[in-house]
Amino acid sequence: MMLVMSLLISIPYGLIVIVISLSGASMGRGQDALALGGGGVVVGLAIMIGLPIFYAIIGFIFGAIGAIVYNILAGMVGGIEIEVENI
């Protein structure tokens, strides 16, 4: 779920980085402008690919930690009981 949520953040953010770097590169001349534009594209793509993977890993780790804490506390307190009736 964290992977999907991070896609909503990382894709627009990566596109903004790409657009800003290319607009900055269009104002320059020569190899420096090409390096700035190309570097911005690489960083934007890295954000769009790397951020969702990072969020997925962090979400898994903290989900596992939350499950461990819940299981420990549920053993002490008794957990949550749900009653279901057929209507």
C-alpha positions in Angstrom: 0.0 0.0 0.0 2.9 2.3 0.7 4.2 1.7 -2.8 1.0 2.8 -4.4 0.7 5.8 -2.1 4.2 6.9 -2.9 3.5 6.7 -6.6 1.0 9.6 -6.1 3.8 11.6 -4.6 6.9 10.5 -6.6 5.7 10.8 -10.1 4.5 14.4 -10.0 7.6 15.3 -7.9 9.9 13.6 -10.4 8.2 15.4 -13.3 8.6 18.7 -11.6 12.3 18.1 -11.1 12.7 17.2 -14.7 10.8 20.2 -16.0 12.7 22.7 -13.7 16.1 21.2 -14.7 15.3 21.3 -18.4 14.0 24.9 -18.2 17.2 25.9 -16.4 19.3 24.1 -19.0 17.5 25.9 -21.8 18.8 29.2 -20.4 22.4 28.1 -20.6 24.7 27.3 -23.5 27.2 24.6 -24.2 28.2 21.5 -22.3 27.2 22.9 -18.9 23.6 23.3 -20.0 23.5 19.8 -21.4 24.9 18.4 -18.2 22.4 20.3 -16.1 19.5 19.1 -18.2 20.7 15.5 -18.4 21.4 15.4 -14.7 18.0 16.7 -13.9 16.4 14.0 -16.0 18.4 11.3 -14.3 17.5 12.6 -10.9 13.8 12.9 -11.8 13.7 9.3 -13.0 15.6 8.1 -10.0 13.0 9.8 -7.8 10.2 8.2 -9.7 11.7 4.8 -9.5 13.6 4.9 -6.2 11.1 6.6 -3.9 8.3 4.0 -4.4 10.8 1.2 -3.7 12.1 3.0 -0.6 8.5 3.6 0.7 7.6 -0.1 0.1 10.6 -1.3 2.1 9.9 1.2 5.0 6.2 0.4 4.9 7.0 -3.4 5.2 9.5 -2.9 8.1 7.2 -0.6 10.1 4.2 -2.8 9.3 6.1 -5.8 10.7 7.1 -3.8 13.8 3.5 -2.8 14.3 2.3 -6.4 14.1 4.9 -7.5 16.6 3.9 -4.8 19.1 0.2 -5.6 18.6 0.8 -9.3 19.1 2.7 -8.6 22.3 0.2 -6.2 23.7 -2.8 -8.4 22.6 -1.3 -11.3 24.6 -1.2 -9.1 27.7 -4.5 -7.3 27.3 -6.6 -9.9 25.6 -6.8 -8.5 22.1 -9.9 -7.4 20.2 -13.0 -9.6 20.0 -15.6 -9.2 17.2 -19.1 -10.7 17.4 -20.9 -11.4 14.1 -24.6 -12.3 13.7 -26.4 -13.6 10.7 -29.4 -11.5 9.8 
